[in-house]
Amino acid sequence: MATLRQFEYLVTVVDTGSFTRAAELLHVSQPALSHQVRALERDSGGPLLERLPRGVRPTPMGRVMLPYARSALADAERARAAARRAAGLETGEIQLACVYSVTLGVLPPVLRLWRERYPGVRVRIEEFPHAETLLAAMAAGRADLAVGPVPAAWEGPVRRLGTEEFVVVVPPDDPAPDPVGLAALADRSWVHFTPGNGLAEVLDDACAAAGFRPRVAVRTAQTAAAPLLAAAGLGPALVPGNLLPPAFPGRTLRTDPPVRRVLAAYGRPGPDPLTGAFLELLAAEARVAP
């Protein structure tokens, strides 16, 4: 059965005339967008879009579906608006705490949808370099909801969001195989993170499991800088794959065995309606594998 998300994808591709541009606006990868459109086409019984050398246009079947897709999206938005009014979700502020990499990889599509659905509710974000400092901030009452690695100990509710997979970033012309065993890169000097950044531990632990300690070419405290430095040739970097934009200039390699991290959202018992609504959207839209 067709979903609202598939309708949104179809409408955005038609409006932009491009899968690439639509993926950028929707904050999803182009393969994921194409997969959902193909699923909608299979469910509908035929092609909805005609792929042209310089763009995309709807087929006759697609032109028939488009008004219904737009109407379904509009009806859904009206239903959400009515529910918000009934629940008192029109105005307010959510205080959100997260680790650096989550701000880059997991939150952007969630925040985009939140702003569309709840334009009167502000989200204030405070970032932390490490899961331990994030947990301490939550314990001190500095935020309504935390998003990061599963906490070691937390008395309130913890909701697992899914698993993010790490990739190795190298320059576009790097000859390393894909997937790559980290042991094959043991002789490289790495783009590493400063000790206060939790991703430093992820890299050290992954390399230790592969039987070596990574040599350091450069350290950065900025999570977003690591893949750019790696793509520029300073050394490989290990980063969550979901933080890389669709047009990223470097080459990404899967790891064998995979390097993964489970993410969760946690807060205090009995969340208010705003926090509860944000948590539900986060659980549905976070860019992590189930």
C-alpha positions in Angstrom: 0.0 0.0 0.0 1.2 3.5 -0.9 2.5 5.6 2.0 2.5 9.3 2.6 6.3 9.3 2.5 6.2 7.7 -1.0 3.7 10.3 -2.1 6.0 13.1 -0.7 8.9 11.6 -2.7 6.9 11.4 -5.9 5.6 15.0 -5.6 9.1 16.3 -4.8 10.8 14.6 -7.7 8.1 15.9 -10.1 8.3 19.5 -8.7 12.1 19.6 -8.9 12.4 17.5 -12.1 15.4 15.7 -10.6 16.0 12.7 -8.3 19.3 14.4 -7.1 17.7 17.7 -6.2 14.7 15.9 -4.6 17.0 13.8 -2.4 18.9 17.0 -1.3 15.6 18.7 -0.3 14.3 15.7 1.5 17.6 14.9 3.2 17.7 11.3 2.1 20.2 9.4 -0.1 19.3 9.2 -3.8 19.3 5.4 -3.7 16.8 5.4 -0.9 14.6 7.9 -2.7 14.8 5.8 -5.9 13.9 2.6 -4.0 10.8 4.2 -2.5 9.6 5.5 -5.9 10.1 2.1 -7.5 8.2 0.5 -4.6 5.3 3.0 -5.3 5.5 2.2 -9.0 5.3 -1.6 -8.2 2.3 -1.0 -5.9 0.6 1.1 -8.5 1.1 -1.3 -11.4 3.3 0.7 -13.7 5.8 3.5 -14.2 4.9 6.8 -12.7 8.0 8.7 -13.8 9.9 8.9 -17.1 13.6 9.2 -16.7 15.0 11.5 -19.3 18.6 12.4 -20.1 18.1 15.9 -18.6 15.4 15.5 -16.1 12.3 13.6 -15.0 8.7 14.0 -15.9 5.5 12.1 -14.9 4.1 9.4 -17.2 0.4 9.5 -18.1 -0.1 7.2 -15.1 1.9 9.5 -12.9 0.0 12.6 -14.0 -3.2 10.8 -12.9 -1.8 9.9 -9.5 -0.2 13.4 -8.7 -3.4 15.2 -7.7 -4.4 12.4 -5.3 -0.8 12.4 -3.9 -0.9 16.1 -3.3 -4.4 15.9 -1.8 -3.3 13.1 0.6 -0.4 15.1 1.8 -2.6 18.2 2.3 -5.1 16.1 4.2 -2.4 14.6 6.4 -1.1 18.1 7.3 -4.6 19.3 8.2 -5.1 16.2 10.4 -1.7 17.0 12.1 -2.7 20.6 12.6 -6.0 19.6 14.2 -4.3 17.1 16.5 -1.7 19.8 17.5 -4.5 22.2 18.4 -6.2 19.5 20.5 -3.0 18.6 22.3 -1.8 22.1 22.9 1.3 21.6 20.7 1.1 24.9 18.8 3.8 26.8 20.8 6.6 26.0 23.2 10.2 24.9 23.3 12.0 21.6 23.5 15.5 21.4 25.0 17.4 18.7 23.1 20.9 17.4 24.0 23.0 15.2 21.7 26.5 14.2 20.8 28.2 16.0 17.9 27.8 13.3 15.3 24.1 13.0 15.9 23.6 16.7 15.0 25.2 16.1 11.6 23.8 12.7 10.7 20.6 11.8 12.5 18.8 15.0 13.3 18.6 17.2 10.1 15.7 15.3 8.4 13.9 15.0 11.8 14.2 18.7 12.5 13.1 19.6 8.9 9.9 17.6 9.4 9.4 19.0 12.9 9.6 22.6 11.7 7.1 21.8 8.9 4.6 20.2 11.4 5.2 22.3 14.5 6.4 25.7 13.2 5.5 27.4 16.5 7.6 25.1 18.6 11.3 25.9 18.9 14.0 23.2 19.4 17.1 24.3 21.3 20.1 22.0 20.8 23.0 21.6 23.1 25.9 19.4 21.8 28.4 17.3 23.7 31.5 15.7 22.5 31.1 12.4 24.5 28.3 10.1 25.7 29.5 10.6 29.3 29.2 14.4 29.2 25.8 14.0 27.5 24.6 11.7 30.3 25.9 14.1 32.9 24.0 17.0 31.3 20.8 15.0 31.3 21.3 14.0 34.9 21.7 17.7 35.8 18.4 18.5 34.1 19.8 20.5 31.3 17.6 19.1 28.5 14.2 17.4 28.0 15.6 14.7 25.7 19.0 13.3 25.0 20.1 11.5 21.7 23.3 9.5 21.6 24.8 6.1 22.4 22.7 3.9 24.7 23.4 5.2 28.2 25.2 2.9 30.6 22.8 3.7 33.4 19.6 5.8 33.3 16.6 5.6 35.6 14.2 7.1 33.1 12.8 5.7 29.8 15.3 4.8 27.1 14.1 4.2 23.6 16.5 2.6 21.1 16.4 4.3 17.7 18.5 1.9 15.7 22.0 1.2 14.6 24.3 3.5 12.8 27.1 2.0 10.7 30.5 3.5 10.4 32.4 3.9 7.1 36.1 4.6 6.3 36.6 7.7 4.3 39.5 8.0 1.8 40.3 10.1 -1.2 38.4 9.4 -4.4 41.4 7.7 -6.1 42.4 5.5 -3.1 42.9 1.9 -4.1 41.7 0.3 -0.9 39.0 -2.4 -1.5 35.4 -2.1 -0.5 34.5 -3.5 1.9 37.8 -3.2 3.7 39.2 -4.9 6.8 40.7 -2.3 9.1 43.9 -4.4 9.4 44.6 -3.7 5.8 44.9 0.0 6.7 47.2 -0.6 9.7 50.2 1.0 8.0 48.3 4.2 7.3 48.3 7.4 9.5 44.7 8.2 10.4 42.6 11.3 10.7 41.9 10.9 14.4 39.7 12.8 16.9 40.8 14.7 20.1 40.5 12.5 23.2 37.4 14.3 24.4 35.4 13.3 21.3 33.6 10.0 21.7 34.5 9.0 18.1 38.2 8.8 19.2 37.2 5.8 21.3 35.2 4.2 18.5 38.3 4.4 16.2 40.7 3.1 18.9 38.4 0.2 19.8 37.8 -0.8 16.2 41.5 -0.8 15.4 42.3 -2.7 18.6 39.8 -5.4 17.5 41.7 -5.5 14.2 45.0 -6.0 16.0 46.7 -2.6 15.8 46.8 0.9 17.3 46.2 3.7 14.7 49.0 6.1 14.0 47.8 9.7 14.0 48.3 12.0 11.0 46.1 14.8 12.5 43.6 15.1 15.3 40.4 17.2 15.1 37.8 18.1 17.7 35.3 18.8 14.9 33.4 15.7 13.8 32.4 17.3 10.5 36.1 18.1 9.7 37.3 14.5 9.8 35.8 13.2 6.6 36.9 16.3 4.7 40.4 15.9 5.9 40.3 12.3 4.9 39.0 13.1 1.5 41.8 15.6 1.0 44.3 12.8 1.6 45.6 13.3 5.1 44.7 9.8 6.1 41.6 7.5 6.4 38.9 8.5 8.9 36.2 6.3 10.5 32.9 8.2 10.8 29.2 7.4 10.9 28.0 6.9 7.3 24.8 8.9 7.9 26.7 12.2 8.4 28.0 12.3 4.9 26.1 14.5 2.4 24.9 13.0 -0.9 27.5 14.9 -2.9 30.5 14.1 -0.6 33.8 14.4 -2.5 35.6 11.4 -0.9 35.3 7.7 -1.3 33.5 5.7 1.4 34.3 2.1 2.2 32.3 -0.3 4.3 34.2 -2.1 7.0 34.6 -5.8 7.3 33.5 -6.8 9.9 31.1 -3.9 10.3 31.7 -1.2 12.9 28.3 -0.2 14.4 26.9 1.8 17.3 23.4 1.7 18.8 21.7 5.0 19.3 19.0 5.9 21.7 16.8 8.7 23.0 16.3 9.1 26.7 14.6 11.5 29.1 12.7 11.7 32.3 9.6 9.6 33.1 6.2 11.0 31.9 7.4 13.3 29.1 5.2 16.3 28.3 3.2 16.3 25.0 5.9 18.3 23.1 8.7 16.0 24.1 6.6 12.9 23.4 5.7 14.2 20.0 9.3 14.9 19.1 10.4 11.4 20.3 7.8 9.7 18.1 9.0 11.7 15.1 12.6 11.0 15.9 11.9 7.2 16.2 10.1 7.2 12.9 12.5 9.4 10.9 16.0 9.0 12.4 18.6 8.0 9.7 19.7 4.8 11.4 19.1 1.1 10.5 16.4 -0.7 12.5 
